[in-house]
């Protein structure tokens, strides 16, 4: 089984996993970038650190210091799935940093309750303004910074602050020059002033509130992306064996010491299986048959399929029948 093929089989395993069962930790590139932003905060004299958790998108519940991180950053396979199935592709390193700085802006606003400051209201607006998903923006506005796409700072005073904070936090953003002689610069100067005054203090509010943590999301990864996995698998010859092999071997997560790895069983008896099938199917191509066996072995590895001692003869018969059927189908189709 090639590395590429094994990667694709693993992708299908992840797609049919419930999001709550993904068992994700902060690691790799994401952890590196979270630490990078922590250094940026420290360099500004800010002692505040948010709580991070995995959810189904970016976010920060109003009044909370908890920041939701999209679950697709949890591992490389999930990133590849997001890149394939999301029209915009998966976020790159710079876009992740932009998202982190923006959400930290929200969390800091709530942690220090900065929105209660009269000057904040004068510059950014009424925090109680109705929050709408759809908004009309002015692409030529000088009153707002430009950080996230679609002039996101114009959506709501809360977002205006978060965007302004993100621009201010970014190292070497050169905001004093870029926003010179604009109302947006006054907002940036306010961020600079207020954070120098309170950044070294303990937050007034340490409330944590999670919107949609992955622990509560029962849908599978495929369902999250509205993907018809059965149709996708059935239309791809590469994965034609997956359901059949699960039906032959145990696929219920059992961890009984007496059960054995199915892939070891297949690996051991592959030469015998190959000989028997070639005897039954006169025109069988041994190279193709070995490819099928290699695929089945990797599927068993990926899904951690098991075989119960004493079932070897029965499973051998089922496996040979399956292979014979598929080889004959390949010859005459």
HELIX and SHEET records of a PDB file:
HELIX    1   1 UNK A    3  UNK A   15  1                                  13    
HELIX    2   2 UNK A   19  UNK A   21  5                                   3    
HELIX    3   3 UNK A   28  UNK A   43  1                                  16    
HELIX    4   4 UNK A   71  UNK A   73  5                                   3    
HELIX    5   5 UNK A   76  UNK A   85  1                                  10    
HELIX    6   6 UNK A   93  UNK A  111  1                                  19    
HELIX    7   7 UNK A  114  UNK A  116  5                                   3    
HELIX    8   8 UNK A  118  UNK A  124  1                                   7    
HELIX    9   9 UNK A  152  UNK A  154  5                                   3    
HELIX   10  10 UNK A  157  UNK A  169  1                                  13    
HELIX   11  11 UNK A  175  UNK A  178  1                                   4    
HELIX   12  12 UNK A  183  UNK A  198  1                                  16    
HELIX   13  13 UNK A  214  UNK A  216  5                                   3    
HELIX   14  14 UNK A  221  UNK A  224  1                                   4    
HELIX   15  15 UNK A  229  UNK A  234  1                                   6    
HELIX   16  16 UNK A  237  UNK A  239  5                                   3    
HELIX   17  17 UNK A  242  UNK A  248  1                                   7    
HELIX   18  18 UNK A  262  UNK A  280  1                                  19    
HELIX   19  19 UNK A  286  UNK A  302  1                                  17    
HELIX   20  20 UNK A  312  UNK A  332  1                                  21    
SHEET    1   A 3 UNK A  51  UNK A  55  0                                        
SHEET    2   A 3 UNK A  66  UNK A  70  1                                        
SHEET    3   A 3 UNK A  59  UNK A  60 -1                                        
SHEET    1   B 2 UNK A 259  UNK A 261  0                                        
SHEET    2   B 2 UNK A 306  UNK A 308 -1                                        
END                                                                             
